[in-house]
Amino acid sequence: MTSANQPEVLIVGAGLAGLAAAVALSKQGTRIALLERKPYVGGRAYSYAHPALEEVIDSQHVLLGCCTNLIDLCQLSGADKHIRWYDHYNFLEPGTAGGPARRSVIGPSGLPSPGHSSLSFLRASMLSLADKSRIALGLLEFMRGYPATDDESFAAWLKRTKQTQNAILHFWEPIIVGALNDTFDRCSTRYAGQVFYESFLKSAQGGRLGIPAQPLSEFYAAVADLAEQQGTEMHLRTSVDRIERLSNGLWQTTASDGTRMQAPKLLLALPFEQVQRLLVTLDESSPQRERTLPLMQHFIHAPITTLHLWFDREVTELEHAALLETRIQWVFNKTLIRRFEPAPADSLPGQYLELCISASFAELHDTREQLLASSLEELARFFPAVKQATLLKSGILKEARATFSVVPGLDRYRPAQDVAGDGLYLAGDWTQTGWPSTMEGAVRSGRLAAEKISGRSFVTADLPGSGLMRLL
Ligand SMILES: Cc1cc2nc3c(=O)[nH]c(=O)nc-3n(C[C@H](O)[C@H](O)[C@H](O)COP(=O)(O)OP(=O)(O)OC[C@H]3O[C@@H](n4cnc5c(N)ncnc54)[C@H](O)[C@@H]3O)c2cc1C
């Protein structure tokens, strides 16, 4: 039995999974208490005021048009007004003899899907005819969808479909390492195929690139506000150290300051290693622990490193680009991306760029000086103006546990949100969502958990195929 103001569901973790579940359930009138250990929401999609830089920084997160649940959540909360959308992707090859970079632009024309990007693809100077024909043959495999099972590695797929070295370096790598954040042998073809099917073949809308223009914690504060307006009780700075099932059937959380809360249902919306940490606080013979804990050993993390550079002048007119043949995979021009947002009164003139290095295993061990020197040297090969510009300030964010890797064979260990049973639920990008480690995966997991808890449906449908893809 629950008292009138006792929460019906305790949610631990106010990342996107926890927020999505809280919004879905509180909209139906379910009493929710959301417990978050940090002073802000958004989880890994966070920003913070860097004291030495005196700037609010984040690791740029991007979404795609096919992220239907994330977009829906942003629309419900009004955060969508701060997403900048782009139809075209820039791929830059390093300039030769100090000259500017060579640009290939991939994006839709008026042709029906799956051929909507084919004209720009045919024009792309970064690929030879031989590269293009191998890529086209490879993409044919994903025309009707992507594999249902995840046993094959993408490394094996590239070999099996005889992709050329240049096609790998200039096409598959920037897209797949950027999207799945690990090396080809630690990504399954199922998820690589999903990226191409959903964003490159199915419709032009699915491939649109969305970039939040606000710092991420500000961006997702709108979602937390919506949950609170609907009645969710928000408890920030509350780190849950222990969970237990009481003899009366209620679930109890104990926070690091000793505060206890109880509810009939408990949702752990946490990364897998945090779930593991809480599960071991349950009785050793507890069936919920037995059903869930063994799954965790199959998950591994992959890192992302971002560099934040403030130059005294403009070094590029582009808003974003993939940089080929470098460790820096993507550059985001934060000055331009944020130009419609209110700027801080003391913001510097010049240009703020963010460089993003996915699967940055090697860079985790580099010193700040090493990283900065190699990145500036690489950046100047694309934007020669970097050589004349003065770097006013710089910062580096290393996220060692940025994402989980969709290693081949992992799907059989990704738990359904109700696997634990008896009122204990799981959410988080790593649970069974059909998506890799992404914001969309996290929102789906929260909504799936809310479905299991309430018996109602919350997951937004995928985008339909357009053009000829409707027939396939
Ligand atoms: C640098 C970086 C770049 C990324 N880029 C992209 C991108 O471009 N596009 C994309 O889609 N995804 C990207 N991701 C991945 C994306 O951020 C995650 O997939 C998503 O945010 C995961 O959400 P979640 O709710 O599952 O988990 P989390 O965001 O990890 O949320 C879990 C929450 O639980 C809280 N918590 C943990 N333990 C406790 C405890 N004991 N008690 C209370 N609270 C606790 C944490 O503080 C956190 O707020 C990126 C991630 C990183 C780190």
PDBQT file of the ligand as one rigid body, heavy atoms in Angstrom, charges set to zero:
ROOT
HETATM    1  C1  LIG A 501      31.430  13.125 -25.129  1.00  0.00    +0.000 C 
HETATM    2  C2  LIG A 501      30.168  12.460 -25.561  1.00  0.00    +0.000 A 
HETATM    3  C3  LIG A 501      29.670  12.687 -26.835  1.00  0.00    +0.000 A 
HETATM    4  C4  LIG A 501      28.500  12.068 -27.232  1.00  0.00    +0.000 A 
HETATM    5  N1  LIG A 501      27.976  12.373 -28.450  1.00  0.00    +0.000 NA
HETATM    6  C5  LIG A 501      26.753  11.927 -28.772  1.00  0.00    +0.000 A 
HETATM    7  C6  LIG A 501      26.112  12.377 -29.958  1.00  0.00    +0.000 A 
HETATM    8  O1  LIG A 501      26.662  13.188 -30.702  1.00  0.00    +0.000 OA
HETATM    9  N2  LIG A 501      24.873  11.905 -30.228  1.00  0.00    +0.000 N 
HETATM   10  C7  LIG A 501      24.228  11.024 -29.410  1.00  0.00    +0.000 A 
HETATM   11  O2  LIG A 501      23.082  10.644 -29.715  1.00  0.00    +0.000 OA
HETATM   12  N3  LIG A 501      24.815  10.570 -28.269  1.00  0.00    +0.000 NA
HETATM   13  C8  LIG A 501      26.050  10.996 -27.940  1.00  0.00    +0.000 A 
HETATM   14  N4  LIG A 501      26.631  10.578 -26.774  1.00  0.00    +0.000 N 
HETATM   15  C9  LIG A 501      25.988   9.509 -26.000  1.00  0.00    +0.000 C 
HETATM   16  C10 LIG A 501      24.830  10.048 -25.141  1.00  0.00    +0.000 C 
HETATM   17  O3  LIG A 501      25.299  11.105 -24.323  1.00  0.00    +0.000 OA
HETATM   18  C11 LIG A 501      24.318   8.920 -24.250  1.00  0.00    +0.000 C 
HETATM   19  O4  LIG A 501      23.987   7.794 -25.040  1.00  0.00    +0.000 OA
HETATM   20  C12 LIG A 501      23.059   9.316 -23.477  1.00  0.00    +0.000 C 
HETATM   21  O5  LIG A 501      23.147  10.607 -22.960  1.00  0.00    +0.000 OA
HETATM   22  C13 LIG A 501      22.865   8.304 -22.349  1.00  0.00    +0.000 C 
HETATM   23  O6  LIG A 501      21.763   8.673 -21.546  1.00  0.00    +0.000 OA
HETATM   24  P1  LIG A 501      21.342   7.770 -20.308  1.00  0.00    +0.000 P 
HETATM   25  O7  LIG A 501      20.200   8.429 -19.670  1.00  0.00    +0.000 OA
HETATM   26  O8  LIG A 501      21.188   6.365 -20.776  1.00  0.00    +0.000 OA
HETATM   27  O9  LIG A 501      22.600   7.742 -19.320  1.00  0.00    +0.000 OA
HETATM   28  P2  LIG A 501      23.350   8.963 -18.600  1.00  0.00    +0.000 P 
HETATM   29  O10 LIG A 501      23.339  10.144 -19.459  1.00  0.00    +0.000 OA
HETATM   30  O11 LIG A 501      24.672   8.437 -18.165  1.00  0.00    +0.000 OA
HETATM   31  O12 LIG A 501      22.447   9.276 -17.325  1.00  0.00    +0.000 OA
HETATM   32  C14 LIG A 501      22.572   8.623 -16.102  1.00  0.00    +0.000 C 
HETATM   33  C15 LIG A 501      22.349   9.620 -14.972  1.00  0.00    +0.000 C 
HETATM   34  O13 LIG A 501      22.385   8.918 -13.722  1.00  0.00    +0.000 OA
HETATM   35  C16 LIG A 501      23.098   9.691 -12.782  1.00  0.00    +0.000 C 
HETATM   36  N5  LIG A 501      23.600   8.770 -11.762  1.00  0.00    +0.000 N 
HETATM   37  C17 LIG A 501      24.571   7.846 -11.885  1.00  0.00    +0.000 A 
HETATM   38  N6  LIG A 501      24.702   7.146 -10.747  1.00  0.00    +0.000 NA
HETATM   39  C18 LIG A 501      23.788   7.646  -9.877  1.00  0.00    +0.000 A 
HETATM   40  C19 LIG A 501      23.441   7.323  -8.555  1.00  0.00    +0.000 A 
HETATM   41  N7  LIG A 501      24.054   6.359  -7.876  1.00  0.00    +0.000 N 
HETATM   42  N8  LIG A 501      22.448   8.044  -7.950  1.00  0.00    +0.000 NA
HETATM   43  C20 LIG A 501      21.801   9.044  -8.615  1.00  0.00    +0.000 A 
HETATM   44  N9  LIG A 501      22.093   9.375  -9.895  1.00  0.00    +0.000 NA
HETATM   45  C21 LIG A 501      23.074   8.679 -10.516  1.00  0.00    +0.000 A 
HETATM   46  C22 LIG A 501      24.192  10.343 -13.614  1.00  0.00    +0.000 C 
HETATM   47  O14 LIG A 501      24.718  11.480 -12.955  1.00  0.00    +0.000 OA
HETATM   48  C23 LIG A 501      23.433  10.683 -14.886  1.00  0.00    +0.000 C 
HETATM   49  O15 LIG A 501      22.821  11.949 -14.804  1.00  0.00    +0.000 OA
HETATM   50  C24 LIG A 501      27.829  11.164 -26.356  1.00  0.00    +0.000 A 
HETATM   51  C25 LIG A 501      28.343  10.932 -25.085  1.00  0.00    +0.000 A 
HETATM   52  C26 LIG A 501      29.480  11.585 -24.678  1.00  0.00    +0.000 A 
HETATM   53  C27 LIG A 501      29.963  11.366 -23.269  1.00  0.00    +0.000 C 
ENDROOT
TORSDOF 0
